[in-house]
Amino acid sequence: MGHPDFRANGRVFASLHGNDESGMVKLTPEQQAAFERNHPTVFGAAAGAWGRQGYTKVTLRPAKTPDVRSAMLLAYQGVVAMPKAKPRKKR
């Protein structure tokens, strides 16, 4: 995809976008709502169905390191608790 991502159990739990100004973390919808409520200039639901599933955009400029660290830790813990992803077939 051309941007760095962070994986556990074969699943992406966070990524940095190519513009170096934003990224994404995979939270539960409840966690996402809490981060949006507490830090509305930093965290927001991704567009469409992705956002409803917990994919959360992170705007890096106004973000504070402890807040991003907390979101990434929750995202990591969520992915580690899931079964390992099935390998994708190579095209």
PyMOL Python script that loads the backbone (N, CA, C, O; Angstrom):
from pymol import cmd

cmd.read_pdbstr("""\
ATOM      1  N   MET A   1       0.811  -1.202   0.000  1.00  0.00           N
ATOM      2  CA  MET A   1       0.000   0.000   0.000  1.00  0.00           C
ATOM      3  C   MET A   1       0.851   1.263   0.000  1.00  0.00           C
ATOM      4  O   MET A   1       0.333   2.351  -0.252  1.00  0.00           O
ATOM      5  N   GLY A   2       2.145   1.141   0.277  1.00  0.00           N
ATOM      6  CA  GLY A   2       3.011   2.299   0.212  1.00  0.00           C
ATOM      7  C   GLY A   2       3.098   3.107   1.492  1.00  0.00           C
ATOM      8  O   GLY A   2       3.607   4.228   1.473  1.00  0.00           O
ATOM      9  N   HIS A   3       2.614   2.567   2.608  1.00  0.00           N
ATOM     10  CA  HIS A   3       2.746   3.268   3.884  1.00  0.00           C
ATOM     11  C   HIS A   3       3.038   2.238   4.974  1.00  0.00           C
ATOM     12  O   HIS A   3       2.621   1.084   4.870  1.00  0.00           O
ATOM     13  N   PRO A   4       3.752   2.654   6.017  1.00  0.00           N
ATOM     14  CA  PRO A   4       4.081   1.696   7.073  1.00  0.00           C
ATOM     15  C   PRO A   4       2.849   1.277   7.858  1.00  0.00           C
ATOM     16  O   PRO A   4       1.946   2.074   8.115  1.00  0.00           O
ATOM     17  N   ASP A   5       2.837  -0.004   8.234  1.00  0.00           N
ATOM     18  CA  ASP A   5       1.761  -0.459   9.112  1.00  0.00           C
ATOM     19  C   ASP A   5       2.350  -1.319  10.215  1.00  0.00           C
ATOM     20  O   ASP A   5       3.488  -1.781  10.132  1.00  0.00           O
ATOM     21  N   PHE A   6       1.554  -1.518  11.241  1.00  0.00           N
ATOM     22  CA  PHE A   6       1.959  -2.272  12.412  1.00  0.00           C
ATOM     23  C   PHE A   6       1.024  -3.466  12.518  1.00  0.00           C
ATOM     24  O   PHE A   6      -0.196  -3.314  12.472  1.00  0.00           O
ATOM     25  N   ARG A   7       1.606  -4.669  12.661  1.00  0.00           N
ATOM     26  CA  ARG A   7       0.814  -5.896  12.619  1.00  0.00           C
ATOM     27  C   ARG A   7       1.109  -6.793  13.813  1.00  0.00           C
ATOM     28  O   ARG A   7       2.196  -6.771  14.389  1.00  0.00           O
ATOM     29  N   ALA A   8       0.109  -7.573  14.157  1.00  0.00           N
ATOM     30  CA  ALA A   8       0.243  -8.645  15.139  1.00  0.00           C
ATOM     31  C   ALA A   8      -0.705  -9.752  14.700  1.00  0.00           C
ATOM     32  O   ALA A   8      -1.814  -9.472  14.246  1.00  0.00           O
ATOM     33  N   ASN A   9      -0.286 -10.991  14.827  1.00  0.00           N
ATOM     34  CA  ASN A   9      -1.103 -12.134  14.387  1.00  0.00           C
ATOM     35  C   ASN A   9      -1.533 -12.008  12.926  1.00  0.00           C
ATOM     36  O   ASN A   9      -2.596 -12.500  12.550  1.00  0.00           O
ATOM     37  N   GLY A  10      -0.727 -11.363  12.116  1.00  0.00           N
ATOM     38  CA  GLY A  10      -1.045 -11.215  10.701  1.00  0.00           C
ATOM     39  C   GLY A  10      -2.114 -10.175  10.407  1.00  0.00           C
ATOM     40  O   GLY A  10      -2.638 -10.127   9.294  1.00  0.00           O
ATOM     41  N   ARG A  11      -2.446  -9.339  11.388  1.00  0.00           N
ATOM     42  CA  ARG A  11      -3.490  -8.322  11.218  1.00  0.00           C
ATOM     43  C   ARG A  11      -2.923  -6.938  11.493  1.00  0.00           C
ATOM     44  O   ARG A  11      -2.084  -6.761  12.376  1.00  0.00           O
ATOM     45  N   VAL A  12      -3.389  -5.963  10.728  1.00  0.00           N
ATOM     46  CA  VAL A  12      -2.968  -4.583  10.924  1.00  0.00           C
ATOM     47  C   VAL A  12      -3.743  -3.988  12.096  1.00  0.00           C
ATOM     48  O   VAL A  12      -4.970  -4.086  12.146  1.00  0.00           O
ATOM     49  N   PHE A  13      -3.027  -3.370  13.042  1.00  0.00           N
ATOM     50  CA  PHE A  13      -3.700  -2.686  14.143  1.00  0.00           C
ATOM     51  C   PHE A  13      -3.450  -1.184  14.106  1.00  0.00           C
ATOM     52  O   PHE A  13      -4.143  -0.430  14.789  1.00  0.00           O
ATOM     53  N   ALA A  14      -2.472  -0.737  13.319  1.00  0.00           N
ATOM     54  CA  ALA A  14      -2.203   0.696  13.179  1.00  0.00           C
ATOM     55  C   ALA A  14      -1.416   0.917  11.902  1.00  0.00           C
ATOM     56  O   ALA A  14      -0.743   0.011  11.413  1.00  0.00           O
ATOM     57  N   SER A  15      -1.503   2.127  11.362  1.00  0.00           N
ATOM     58  CA  SER A  15      -0.714   2.473  10.177  1.00  0.00           C
ATOM     59  C   SER A  15      -0.455   3.975  10.163  1.00  0.00           C
ATOM     60  O   SER A  15      -1.147   4.758  10.812  1.00  0.00           O
ATOM     61  N   LEU A  16       0.565   4.343   9.402  1.00  0.00           N
ATOM     62  CA  LEU A  16       0.859   5.746   9.140  1.00  0.00           C
ATOM     63  C   LEU A  16       0.510   6.015   7.697  1.00  0.00           C
ATOM     64  O   LEU A  16       0.820   5.204   6.825  1.00  0.00           O
ATOM     65  N   HIS A  17      -0.126   7.133   7.427  1.00  0.00           N
ATOM     66  CA  HIS A  17      -0.460   7.481   6.058  1.00  0.00           C
ATOM     67  C   HIS A  17       0.743   8.133   5.391  1.00  0.00           C
ATOM     68  O   HIS A  17       1.626   8.658   6.069  1.00  0.00           O
ATOM     69  N   GLY A  18       0.776   8.099   4.084  1.00  0.00           N
ATOM     70  CA  GLY A  18       1.907   8.599   3.324  1.00  0.00           C
ATOM     71  C   GLY A  18       2.213  10.067   3.529  1.00  0.00           C
ATOM     72  O   GLY A  18       3.325  10.508   3.238  1.00  0.00           O
ATOM     73  N   ASN A  19       1.254  10.836   4.023  1.00  0.00           N
ATOM     74  CA  ASN A  19       1.470  12.268   4.187  1.00  0.00           C
ATOM     75  C   ASN A  19       2.198  12.612   5.489  1.00  0.00           C
ATOM     76  O   ASN A  19       2.528  13.775   5.721  1.00  0.00           O
ATOM     77  N   ASP A  20       2.452  11.610   6.339  1.00  0.00           N
ATOM     78  CA  ASP A  20       3.104  11.797   7.642  1.00  0.00           C
ATOM     79  C   ASP A  20       2.347  12.752   8.559  1.00  0.00           C
ATOM     80  O   ASP A  20       2.903  13.224   9.551  1.00  0.00           O
ATOM     81  N   GLU A  21       1.101  13.039   8.243  1.00  0.00           N
ATOM     82  CA  GLU A  21       0.287  13.923   9.075  1.00  0.00           C
ATOM     83  C   GLU A  21      -0.810  13.176   9.807  1.00  0.00           C
ATOM     84  O   GLU A  21      -1.418  13.706  10.738  1.00  0.00           O
ATOM     85  N   SER A  22      -1.066  11.939   9.385  1.00  0.00           N
ATOM     86  CA  SER A  22      -2.139  11.180  10.010  1.00  0.00           C
ATOM     87  C   SER A  22      -1.834   9.690   9.960  1.00  0.00           C
ATOM     88  O   SER A  22      -0.923   9.233   9.270  1.00  0.00           O
ATOM     89  N   GLY A  23      -2.626   8.964  10.709  1.00  0.00           N
ATOM     90  CA  GLY A  23      -2.499   7.522  10.746  1.00  0.00           C
ATOM     91  C   GLY A  23      -3.841   6.914  11.085  1.00  0.00           C
ATOM     92  O   GLY A  23      -4.872   7.583  11.021  1.00  0.00           O
ATOM     93  N   MET A  24      -3.825   5.624  11.452  1.00  0.00           N
ATOM     94  CA  MET A  24      -5.047   4.900  11.756  1.00  0.00           C
ATOM     95  C   MET A  24      -4.743   3.903  12.848  1.00  0.00           C
ATOM     96  O   MET A  24      -3.663   3.312  12.889  1.00  0.00           O
ATOM     97  N   VAL A  25      -5.711   3.720  13.739  1.00  0.00           N
ATOM     98  CA  VAL A  25      -5.666   2.631  14.708  1.00  0.00           C
ATOM     99  C   VAL A  25      -6.988   1.884  14.640  1.00  0.00           C
ATOM    100  O   VAL A  25      -8.028   2.479  14.357  1.00  0.00           O
ATOM    101  N   LYS A  26      -6.953   0.582  14.899  1.00  0.00           N
ATOM    102  CA  LYS A  26      -8.158  -0.250  14.880  1.00  0.00           C
ATOM    103  C   LYS A  26      -8.617  -0.458  16.313  1.00  0.00           C
ATOM    104  O   LYS A  26      -8.021  -1.235  17.059  1.00  0.00           O
ATOM    105  N   LEU A  27      -9.676   0.238  16.691  1.00  0.00           N
ATOM    106  CA  LEU A  27     -10.244   0.151  18.027  1.00  0.00           C
ATOM    107  C   LEU A  27     -11.609  -0.514  17.958  1.00  0.00           C
ATOM    108  O   LEU A  27     -12.141  -0.735  16.870  1.00  0.00           O
ATOM    109  N   THR A  28     -12.172  -0.830  19.105  1.00  0.00           N
ATOM    110  CA  THR A  28     -13.574  -1.236  19.118  1.00  0.00           C
ATOM    111  C   THR A  28     -14.404   0.030  18.924  1.00  0.00           C
ATOM    112  O   THR A  28     -13.908   1.123  19.194  1.00  0.00           O
ATOM    113  N   PRO A  29     -15.634  -0.078  18.471  1.00  0.00           N
ATOM    114  CA  PRO A  29     -16.466   1.122  18.346  1.00  0.00           C
ATOM    115  C   PRO A  29     -16.613   1.887  19.668  1.00  0.00           C
ATOM    116  O   PRO A  29     -16.688   3.116  19.665  1.00  0.00           O
ATOM    117  N   GLU A  30     -16.655   1.171  20.788  1.00  0.00           N
ATOM    118  CA  GLU A  30     -16.772   1.831  22.089  1.00  0.00           C
ATOM    119  C   GLU A  30     -15.499   2.604  22.442  1.00  0.00           C
ATOM    120  O   GLU A  30     -15.563   3.730  22.934  1.00  0.00           O
ATOM    121  N   GLN A  31     -14.353   1.992  22.188  1.00  0.00           N
ATOM    122  CA  GLN A  31     -13.079   2.677  22.430  1.00  0.00           C
ATOM    123  C   GLN A  31     -12.954   3.897  21.526  1.00  0.00           C
ATOM    124  O   GLN A  31     -12.526   4.966  21.961  1.00  0.00           O
ATOM    125  N   GLN A  32     -13.332   3.722  20.267  1.00  0.00           N
ATOM    126  CA  GLN A  32     -13.289   4.825  19.308  1.00  0.00           C
ATOM    127  C   GLN A  32     -14.118   6.009  19.804  1.00  0.00           C
ATOM    128  O   GLN A  32     -13.662   7.152  19.770  1.00  0.00           O
ATOM    129  N   ALA A  33     -15.327   5.731  20.261  1.00  0.00           N
ATOM    130  CA  ALA A  33     -16.214   6.799  20.747  1.00  0.00           C
ATOM    131  C   ALA A  33     -15.586   7.537  21.925  1.00  0.00           C
ATOM    132  O   ALA A  33     -15.689   8.761  22.015  1.00  0.00           O
ATOM    133  N   ALA A  34     -14.937   6.806  22.827  1.00  0.00           N
ATOM    134  CA  ALA A  34     -14.297   7.442  23.978  1.00  0.00           C
ATOM    135  C   ALA A  34     -13.141   8.338  23.539  1.00  0.00           C
ATOM    136  O   ALA A  34     -13.010   9.455  24.039  1.00  0.00           O
ATOM    137  N   PHE A  35     -12.306   7.873  22.621  1.00  0.00           N
ATOM    138  CA  PHE A  35     -11.191   8.696  22.146  1.00  0.00           C
ATOM    139  C   PHE A  35     -11.703   9.927  21.399  1.00  0.00           C
ATOM    140  O   PHE A  35     -11.158  11.020  21.551  1.00  0.00           O
ATOM    141  N   GLU A  36     -12.741   9.751  20.601  1.00  0.00           N
ATOM    142  CA  GLU A  36     -13.332  10.895  19.883  1.00  0.00           C
ATOM    143  C   GLU A  36     -13.899  11.918  20.869  1.00  0.00           C
ATOM    144  O   GLU A  36     -13.725  13.123  20.688  1.00  0.00           O
ATOM    145  N   ARG A  37     -14.563  11.445  21.887  1.00  0.00           N
ATOM    146  CA  ARG A  37     -15.167  12.330  22.884  1.00  0.00           C
ATOM    147  C   ARG A  37     -14.087  13.095  23.669  1.00  0.00           C
ATOM    148  O   ARG A  37     -14.227  14.295  23.903  1.00  0.00           O
ATOM    149  N   ASN A  38     -13.022  12.406  24.070  1.00  0.00           N
ATOM    150  CA  ASN A  38     -11.978  13.015  24.891  1.00  0.00           C
ATOM    151  C   ASN A  38     -10.941  13.818  24.109  1.00  0.00           C
ATOM    152  O   ASN A  38     -10.306  14.713  24.667  1.00  0.00           O
ATOM    153  N   HIS A  39     -10.765  13.511  22.829  1.00  0.00           N
ATOM    154  CA  HIS A  39      -9.742  14.171  22.006  1.00  0.00           C
ATOM    155  C   HIS A  39     -10.280  14.403  20.586  1.00  0.00           C
ATOM    156  O   HIS A  39      -9.761  13.818  19.635  1.00  0.00           O
ATOM    157  N   PRO A  40     -11.299  15.237  20.427  1.00  0.00           N
ATOM    158  CA  PRO A  40     -11.968  15.373  19.126  1.00  0.00           C
ATOM    159  C   PRO A  40     -11.093  15.952  18.014  1.00  0.00           C
ATOM    160  O   PRO A  40     -11.390  15.735  16.839  1.00  0.00           O
ATOM    161  N   THR A  41     -10.039  16.673  18.341  1.00  0.00           N
ATOM    162  CA  THR A  41      -9.173  17.209  17.281  1.00  0.00           C
ATOM    163  C   THR A  41      -8.138  16.194  16.818  1.00  0.00           C
ATOM    164  O   THR A  41      -7.464  16.410  15.811  1.00  0.00           O
ATOM    165  N   VAL A  42      -8.007  15.094  17.543  1.00  0.00           N
ATOM    166  CA  VAL A  42      -6.989  14.088  17.222  1.00  0.00           C
ATOM    167  C   VAL A  42      -7.608  12.825  16.618  1.00  0.00           C
ATOM    168  O   VAL A  42      -7.116  12.318  15.610  1.00  0.00           O
ATOM    169  N   PHE A  43      -8.683  12.315  17.227  1.00  0.00           N
ATOM    170  CA  PHE A  43      -9.260  11.037  16.831  1.00  0.00           C
ATOM    171  C   PHE A  43     -10.626  11.225  16.184  1.00  0.00           C
ATOM    172  O   PHE A  43     -11.435  12.033  16.641  1.00  0.00           O
ATOM    173  N   GLY A  44     -10.876  10.472  15.119  1.00  0.00           N
ATOM    174  CA  GLY A  44     -12.168  10.501  14.450  1.00  0.00           C
ATOM    175  C   GLY A  44     -12.388   9.224  13.672  1.00  0.00           C
ATOM    176  O   GLY A  44     -11.430   8.608  13.205  1.00  0.00           O
ATOM    177  N   ALA A  45     -13.625   8.822  13.528  1.00  0.00           N
ATOM    178  CA  ALA A  45     -13.947   7.603  12.787  1.00  0.00           C
ATOM    179  C   ALA A  45     -13.521   7.745  11.330  1.00  0.00           C
ATOM    180  O   ALA A  45     -13.699   8.798  10.718  1.00  0.00           O
ATOM    181  N   ALA A  46     -12.958   6.674  10.787  1.00  0.00           N
ATOM    182  CA  ALA A  46     -12.651   6.639   9.357  1.00  0.00           C
ATOM    183  C   ALA A  46     -13.979   6.704   8.588  1.00  0.00           C
ATOM    184  O   ALA A  46     -15.047   6.473   9.157  1.00  0.00           O
ATOM    185  N   ALA A  47     -13.899   7.013   7.320  1.00  0.00           N
ATOM    186  CA  ALA A  47     -15.095   7.167   6.496  1.00  0.00           C
ATOM    187  C   ALA A  47     -15.837   5.845   6.324  1.00  0.00           C
ATOM    188  O   ALA A  47     -15.230   4.779   6.222  1.00  0.00           O
ATOM    189  N   GLY A  48     -17.160   5.942   6.295  1.00  0.00           N
ATOM    190  CA  GLY A  48     -18.024   4.828   5.927  1.00  0.00           C
ATOM    191  C   GLY A  48     -17.978   3.635   6.865  1.00  0.00           C
ATOM    192  O   GLY A  48     -17.842   3.775   8.081  1.00  0.00           O
ATOM    193  N   ALA A  49     -18.093   2.460   6.266  1.00  0.00           N
ATOM    194  CA  ALA A  49     -18.160   1.214   7.035  1.00  0.00           C
ATOM    195  C   ALA A  49     -16.886   0.963   7.835  1.00  0.00           C
ATOM    196  O   ALA A  49     -16.938   0.359   8.907  1.00  0.00           O
ATOM    197  N   TRP A  50     -15.756   1.414   7.332  1.00  0.00           N
ATOM    198  CA  TRP A  50     -14.499   1.238   8.072  1.00  0.00           C
ATOM    199  C   TRP A  50     -14.614   1.902   9.441  1.00  0.00           C
ATOM    200  O   TRP A  50     -14.249   1.305  10.454  1.00  0.00           O
ATOM    201  N   GLY A  51     -15.110   3.112   9.474  1.00  0.00           N
ATOM    202  CA  GLY A  51     -15.260   3.827  10.728  1.00  0.00           C
ATOM    203  C   GLY A  51     -16.236   3.156  11.675  1.00  0.00           C
ATOM    204  O   GLY A  51     -16.006   3.122  12.884  1.00  0.00           O
ATOM    205  N   ARG A  52     -17.318   2.624  11.141  1.00  0.00           N
ATOM    206  CA  ARG A  52     -18.294   1.936  11.988  1.00  0.00           C
ATOM    207  C   ARG A  52     -17.716   0.662  12.602  1.00  0.00           C
ATOM    208  O   ARG A  52     -18.215   0.186  13.621  1.00  0.00           O
ATOM    209  N   GLN A  53     -16.674   0.110  11.991  1.00  0.00           N
ATOM    210  CA  GLN A  53     -16.019  -1.091  12.512  1.00  0.00           C
ATOM    211  C   GLN A  53     -14.938  -0.754  13.540  1.00  0.00           C
ATOM    212  O   GLN A  53     -14.346  -1.658  14.131  1.00  0.00           O
ATOM    213  N   GLY A  54     -14.676   0.531  13.756  1.00  0.00           N
ATOM    214  CA  GLY A  54     -13.688   0.932  14.752  1.00  0.00           C
ATOM    215  C   GLY A  54     -12.402   1.500  14.181  1.00  0.00           C
ATOM    216  O   GLY A  54     -11.526   1.923  14.934  1.00  0.00           O
ATOM    217  N   TYR A  55     -12.274   1.516  12.853  1.00  0.00           N
ATOM    218  CA  TYR A  55     -11.068   2.102  12.264  1.00  0.00           C
ATOM    219  C   TYR A  55     -11.106   3.603  12.536  1.00  0.00           C
ATOM    220  O   TYR A  55     -12.063   4.289  12.177  1.00  0.00           O
ATOM    221  N   THR A  56     -10.052   4.099  13.175  1.00  0.00           N
ATOM    222  CA  THR A  56     -10.037   5.443  13.723  1.00  0.00           C
ATOM    223  C   THR A  56      -8.873   6.238  13.158  1.00  0.00           C
ATOM    224  O   THR A  56      -7.719   5.826  13.278  1.00  0.00           O
ATOM    225  N   LYS A  57      -9.171   7.375  12.542  1.00  0.00           N
ATOM    226  CA  LYS A  57      -8.138   8.253  12.014  1.00  0.00           C
ATOM    227  C   LYS A  57      -7.494   9.012  13.166  1.00  0.00           C
ATOM    228  O   LYS A  57      -8.174   9.455  14.092  1.00  0.00           O
ATOM    229  N   VAL A  58      -6.172   9.157  13.098  1.00  0.00           N
ATOM    230  CA  VAL A  58      -5.412   9.893  14.103  1.00  0.00           C
ATOM    231  C   VAL A  58      -4.703  11.045  13.391  1.00  0.00           C
ATOM    232  O   VAL A  58      -3.879  10.817  12.506  1.00  0.00           O
ATOM    233  N   THR A  59      -5.025  12.279  13.776  1.00  0.00           N
ATOM    234  CA  THR A  59      -4.341  13.456  13.241  1.00  0.00           C
ATOM    235  C   THR A  59      -3.149  13.716  14.146  1.00  0.00           C
ATOM    236  O   THR A  59      -3.321  13.995  15.332  1.00  0.00           O
ATOM    237  N   LEU A  60      -1.943  13.628  13.600  1.00  0.00           N
ATOM    238  CA  LEU A  60      -0.743  13.593  14.426  1.00  0.00           C
ATOM    239  C   LEU A  60      -0.307  14.946  14.988  1.00  0.00           C
ATOM    240  O   LEU A  60       0.205  15.000  16.106  1.00  0.00           O
ATOM    241  N   ARG A  61      -0.494  16.028  14.253  1.00  0.00           N
ATOM    242  CA  ARG A  61       0.022  17.321  14.725  1.00  0.00           C
ATOM    243  C   ARG A  61      -0.496  17.709  16.118  1.00  0.00           C
ATOM    244  O   ARG A  61       0.316  18.061  16.973  1.00  0.00           O
ATOM    245  N   PRO A  62      -1.802  17.661  16.384  1.00  0.00           N
ATOM    246  CA  PRO A  62      -2.271  18.051  17.721  1.00  0.00           C
ATOM    247  C   PRO A  62      -2.183  16.926  18.764  1.00  0.00           C
ATOM    248  O   PRO A  62      -2.489  17.139  19.937  1.00  0.00           O
ATOM    249  N   ALA A  63      -1.764  15.733  18.330  1.00  0.00           N
ATOM    250  CA  ALA A  63      -1.777  14.573  19.227  1.00  0.00           C
ATOM    251  C   ALA A  63      -0.666  14.652  20.265  1.00  0.00           C
ATOM    252  O   ALA A  63       0.423  15.165  20.008  1.00  0.00           O
ATOM    253  N   LYS A  64      -0.972  14.133  21.431  1.00  0.00           N
ATOM    254  CA  LYS A  64       0.017  13.993  22.495  1.00  0.00           C
ATOM    255  C   LYS A  64       0.446  12.524  22.533  1.00  0.00           C
ATOM    256  O   LYS A  64      -0.374  11.618  22.381  1.00  0.00           O
ATOM    257  N   THR A  65       1.732  12.310  22.737  1.00  0.00           N
ATOM    258  CA  THR A  65       2.296  10.960  22.703  1.00  0.00           C
ATOM    259  C   THR A  65       1.551   9.982  23.604  1.00  0.00           C
ATOM    260  O   THR A  65       1.251   8.880  23.145  1.00  0.00           O
ATOM    261  N   PRO A  66       1.231  10.312  24.863  1.00  0.00           N
ATOM    262  CA  PRO A  66       0.532   9.328  25.706  1.00  0.00           C
ATOM    263  C   PRO A  66      -0.835   8.914  25.154  1.00  0.00           C
ATOM    264  O   PRO A  66      -1.249   7.769  25.333  1.00  0.00           O
ATOM    265  N   ASP A  67      -1.531   9.825  24.491  1.00  0.00           N
ATOM    266  CA  ASP A  67      -2.845   9.493  23.928  1.00  0.00           C
ATOM    267  C   ASP A  67      -2.711   8.525  22.756  1.00  0.00           C
ATOM    268  O   ASP A  67      -3.470   7.561  22.653  1.00  0.00           O
ATOM    269  N   VAL A  68      -1.754   8.782  21.882  1.00  0.00           N
ATOM    270  CA  VAL A  68      -1.532   7.890  20.734  1.00  0.00           C
ATOM    271  C   VAL A  68      -1.017   6.542  21.226  1.00  0.00           C
ATOM    272  O   VAL A  68      -1.425   5.496  20.720  1.00  0.00           O
ATOM    273  N   ARG A  69      -0.128   6.564  22.206  1.00  0.00           N
ATOM    274  CA  ARG A  69       0.391   5.319  22.780  1.00  0.00           C
ATOM    275  C   ARG A  69      -0.753   4.484  23.355  1.00  0.00           C
ATOM    276  O   ARG A  69      -0.795   3.271  23.149  1.00  0.00           O
ATOM    277  N   SER A  70      -1.674   5.114  24.068  1.00  0.00           N
ATOM    278  CA  SER A  70      -2.817   4.394  24.642  1.00  0.00           C
ATOM    279  C   SER A  70      -3.689   3.778  23.555  1.00  0.00           C
ATOM    280  O   SER A  70      -4.111   2.627  23.667  1.00  0.00           O
ATOM    281  N   ALA A  71      -3.957   4.546  22.507  1.00  0.00           N
ATOM    282  CA  ALA A  71      -4.780   4.031  21.404  1.00  0.00           C
ATOM    283  C   ALA A  71      -4.087   2.863  20.709  1.00  0.00           C
ATOM    284  O   ALA A  71      -4.729   1.865  20.381  1.00  0.00           O
ATOM    285  N   MET A  72      -2.776   2.986  20.482  1.00  0.00           N
ATOM    286  CA  MET A  72      -2.049   1.898  19.822  1.00  0.00           C
ATOM    287  C   MET A  72      -2.005   0.652  20.694  1.00  0.00           C
ATOM    288  O   MET A  72      -2.104  -0.462  20.180  1.00  0.00           O
ATOM    289  N   LEU A  73      -1.858   0.819  21.996  1.00  0.00           N
ATOM    290  CA  LEU A  73      -1.839  -0.331  22.897  1.00  0.00           C
ATOM    291  C   LEU A  73      -3.188  -1.046  22.882  1.00  0.00           C
ATOM    292  O   LEU A  73      -3.234  -2.274  22.813  1.00  0.00           O
ATOM    293  N   LEU A  74      -4.284  -0.294  22.946  1.00  0.00           N
ATOM    294  CA  LEU A  74      -5.613  -0.913  22.868  1.00  0.00           C
ATOM    295  C   LEU A  74      -5.815  -1.626  21.538  1.00  0.00           C
ATOM    296  O   LEU A  74      -6.371  -2.723  21.495  1.00  0.00           O
ATOM    297  N   ALA A  75      -5.364  -1.003  20.453  1.00  0.00           N
ATOM    298  CA  ALA A  75      -5.491  -1.623  19.130  1.00  0.00           C
ATOM    299  C   ALA A  75      -4.683  -2.922  19.069  1.00  0.00           C
ATOM    300  O   ALA A  75      -5.162  -3.933  18.556  1.00  0.00           O
ATOM    301  N   TYR A  76      -3.468  -2.887  19.590  1.00  0.00           N
ATOM    302  CA  TYR A  76      -2.618  -4.077  19.617  1.00  0.00           C
ATOM    303  C   TYR A  76      -3.275  -5.186  20.439  1.00  0.00           C
ATOM    304  O   TYR A  76      -3.349  -6.331  19.993  1.00  0.00           O
ATOM    305  N   GLN A  77      -3.750  -4.847  21.630  1.00  0.00           N
ATOM    306  CA  GLN A  77      -4.385  -5.843  22.492  1.00  0.00           C
ATOM    307  C   GLN A  77      -5.611  -6.460  21.828  1.00  0.00           C
ATOM    308  O   GLN A  77      -5.869  -7.655  21.972  1.00  0.00           O
ATOM    309  N   GLY A  78      -6.364  -5.638  21.102  1.00  0.00           N
ATOM    310  CA  GLY A  78      -7.537  -6.145  20.403  1.00  0.00           C
ATOM    311  C   GLY A  78      -7.186  -7.139  19.317  1.00  0.00           C
ATOM    312  O   GLY A  78      -7.878  -8.142  19.141  1.00  0.00           O
ATOM    313  N   VAL A  79      -6.117  -6.870  18.590  1.00  0.00           N
ATOM    314  CA  VAL A  79      -5.703  -7.761  17.503  1.00  0.00           C
ATOM    315  C   VAL A  79      -5.083  -9.042  18.048  1.00  0.00           C
ATOM    316  O   VAL A  79      -5.314 -10.122  17.503  1.00  0.00           O
ATOM    317  N   VAL A  80      -4.305  -8.934  19.111  1.00  0.00           N
ATOM    318  CA  VAL A  80      -3.673 -10.114  19.700  1.00  0.00           C
ATOM    319  C   VAL A  80      -4.723 -11.071  20.267  1.00  0.00           C
ATOM    320  O   VAL A  80      -4.511 -12.284  20.277  1.00  0.00           O
ATOM    321  N   ALA A  81      -5.840 -10.542  20.732  1.00  0.00           N
ATOM    322  CA  ALA A  81      -6.902 -11.382  21.292  1.00  0.00           C
ATOM    323  C   ALA A  81      -7.668 -12.138  20.217  1.00  0.00           C
ATOM    324  O   ALA A  81      -8.400 -13.079  20.525  1.00  0.00           O
ATOM    325  N   MET A  82      -7.508 -11.740  18.958  1.00  0.00           N
ATOM    326  CA  MET A  82      -8.220 -12.392  17.851  1.00  0.00           C
ATOM    327  C   MET A  82      -7.423 -13.604  17.366  1.00  0.00           C
ATOM    328  O   MET A  82      -6.212 -13.669  17.575  1.00  0.00           O
ATOM    329  N   PRO A  83      -8.094 -14.567  16.719  1.00  0.00           N
ATOM    330  CA  PRO A  83      -7.354 -15.678  16.128  1.00  0.00           C
ATOM    331  C   PRO A  83      -6.395 -15.164  15.050  1.00  0.00           C
ATOM    332  O   PRO A  83      -6.625 -14.116  14.446  1.00  0.00           O
ATOM    333  N   LYS A  84      -5.338 -15.904  14.824  1.00  0.00           N
ATOM    334  CA  LYS A  84      -4.368 -15.521  13.807  1.00  0.00           C
ATOM    335  C   LYS A  84      -5.049 -15.451  12.439  1.00  0.00           C
ATOM    336  O   LYS A  84      -5.866 -16.305  12.095  1.00  0.00           O
ATOM    337  N   ALA A  85      -4.699 -14.419  11.662  1.00  0.00           N
ATOM    338  CA  ALA A  85      -5.290 -14.244  10.332  1.00  0.00           C
ATOM    339  C   ALA A  85      -4.847 -15.364   9.402  1.00  0.00           C
ATOM    340  O   ALA A  85      -3.724 -15.862   9.489  1.00  0.00           O
ATOM    341  N   LYS A  86      -5.747 -15.745   8.520  1.00  0.00           N
ATOM    342  CA  LYS A  86      -5.401 -16.744   7.514  1.00  0.00           C
ATOM    343  C   LYS A  86      -4.511 -16.101   6.473  1.00  0.00           C
ATOM    344  O   LYS A  86      -4.721 -14.943   6.113  1.00  0.00           O
ATOM    345  N   PRO A  87      -3.512 -16.834   5.978  1.00  0.00           N
ATOM    346  CA  PRO A  87      -2.623 -16.256   4.954  1.00  0.00           C
ATOM    347  C   PRO A  87      -3.399 -15.927   3.677  1.00  0.00           C
ATOM    348  O   PRO A  87      -4.302 -16.662   3.277  1.00  0.00           O
ATOM    349  N   ARG A  88      -3.037 -14.827   3.055  1.00  0.00           N
ATOM    350  CA  ARG A  88      -3.666 -14.449   1.795  1.00  0.00           C
ATOM    351  C   ARG A  88      -2.993 -15.178   0.638  1.00  0.00           C
ATOM    352  O   ARG A  88      -1.790 -15.442   0.656  1.00  0.00           O
ATOM    353  N   LYS A  89      -3.796 -15.491  -0.358  1.00  0.00           N
ATOM    354  CA  LYS A  89      -3.236 -16.114  -1.558  1.00  0.00           C
ATOM    355  C   LYS A  89      -2.488 -15.056  -2.356  1.00  0.00           C
ATOM    356  O   LYS A  89      -2.958 -13.928  -2.502  1.00  0.00           O
ATOM    357  N   LYS A  90      -1.323 -15.428  -2.869  1.00  0.00           N
ATOM    358  CA  LYS A  90      -0.559 -14.502  -3.689  1.00  0.00           C
ATOM    359  C   LYS A  90      -1.137 -14.456  -5.081  1.00  0.00           C
ATOM    360  O   LYS A  90      -1.544 -15.475  -5.638  1.00  0.00           O
ATOM    361  N   ARG A  91      -1.169 -13.266  -5.634  1.00  0.00           N
ATOM    362  CA  ARG A  91      -1.735 -13.100  -6.977  1.00  0.00           C
ATOM    363  C   ARG A  91      -0.691 -13.266  -8.029  1.00  0.00           C
ATOM    364  O   ARG A  91      -0.990 -13.159  -9.218  1.00  0.00           O
TER     365      ARG A  91
END
""", "prot")
cmd.dss("prot")
cmd.show_as("cartoon", "prot")
cmd.util.cbc("prot")
cmd.orient("prot")
